[in-house]
Amino acid sequence: MGQNRRYGTDVSRAAVNEFLTRPYPVTLTREEIGPEPPTSVSDGEVVEVWLRFVEVRVQERAVVVAYTDRAVQVEVARRDGSRYRVWVWQGAVTAPGRER
C-alpha cells in the first residue's frame, strides 16, 4: 500500500483519543469502589485500561495507582503532559498487548 499524502502520519491513536475524550473520563463512585480502604501502589504497573467518557469509550495506556477488591485507580498521561486519575472496574484493566 502507498503512503497517504493527503493526511499526515502524526494522527496517532493517542491524538484521536485525546480529541474525542475532553474533558474528563467518568470515574466510579465511592459506593462502586467499595467500603474497604484502597491499597496504594508505589511503583505501579503499566496497563491497558478502558475509560468511559460521556461521548465515547477508549482504551489507553495507564499506570496503576491504587486498587480495591472491585476497582482500580489508574493515572493517565495526556500528550500535553497533563495527567488525571480515574477509578475503573477491575475488568476494564488488562496487561499491555493482551486482549480481553
C-alpha positions in Angstrom: 0.0 0.0 0.0 1.1 3.5 -0.7 1.6 6.3 1.8 -1.3 8.7 2.3 -0.1 12.1 1.1 -3.3 13.9 2.0 -3.2 13.2 5.7 0.0 13.3 7.7 1.2 10.4 9.8 1.0 12.4 13.0 -2.6 11.3 13.6 -1.9 8.6 16.2 -4.4 6.6 18.3 -3.4 8.9 21.3 -4.1 12.0 19.3 -7.5 10.7 18.2 -8.4 9.5 21.7 -7.4 12.9 23.2 -9.6 14.8 20.7 -12.6 12.5 21.5 -12.2 12.5 25.2 -12.5 16.0 26.5 -12.7 17.0 29.3 -12.5 14.1 31.7 -13.5 10.4 31.9 -16.3 9.1 34.1 -15.0 7.7 37.3 -16.6 5.2 39.7 -18.4 6.5 42.7 -17.3 5.8 46.3 -20.1 3.2 46.6 -18.9 1.4 43.5 -15.2 1.4 44.7 -16.3 -0.3 47.8 -16.2 0.2 51.6 -12.6 -1.1 52.1 -9.8 1.5 52.0 -7.8 1.4 48.7 -4.4 -0.2 48.7 -1.8 2.3 47.2 0.8 1.2 44.8 4.2 2.9 44.7 5.7 1.5 41.5 2.5 1.0 39.5 2.3 -1.5 36.7 1.6 -0.1 33.2 -1.7 -1.5 31.9 -4.3 -1.0 29.2 -7.5 0.4 30.5 -10.9 1.1 29.1 -12.0 4.6 30.0 -15.6 5.8 29.8 -16.3 9.3 28.6 -19.8 10.6 28.1 -19.4 10.6 24.3 -17.2 7.6 23.7 -15.2 4.7 25.3 -11.5 4.5 24.6 -8.6 2.2 25.5 -5.5 3.9 26.8 -2.2 3.0 28.5 -2.1 4.0 32.2 -0.3 3.3 35.4 -1.9 1.6 38.4 -2.0 3.9 41.4 -4.3 2.0 43.8 -6.9 -0.8 43.9 -9.7 -2.4 45.9 -11.2 -5.8 45.6 -13.5 -4.4 42.9 -11.8 -1.4 41.3 -8.5 0.0 40.1 -7.3 3.6 40.2 -5.1 4.5 37.2 -3.2 7.6 36.2 -3.3 8.5 32.5 -0.8 10.9 30.9 -2.1 13.1 28.1 0.1 14.2 25.2 0.2 17.7 26.5 1.9 16.5 29.8 -1.2 16.8 32.0 -2.3 13.7 34.0 -5.5 12.6 35.5 -6.6 9.8 37.8 -9.7 7.8 37.5 -11.3 4.7 39.1 -12.4 1.9 36.8 -13.8 -1.6 37.3 -11.1 -4.3 37.6 -12.4 -5.9 34.4 -11.6 -2.8 32.4 -7.8 -3.3 33.1 -5.5 -5.7 31.2 -1.8 -6.2 30.7 -0.5 -4.4 27.6 -0.9 -6.4 24.4 -3.4 -8.8 26.0 -7.0 -8.9 24.6 -10.0 -9.2 26.9 
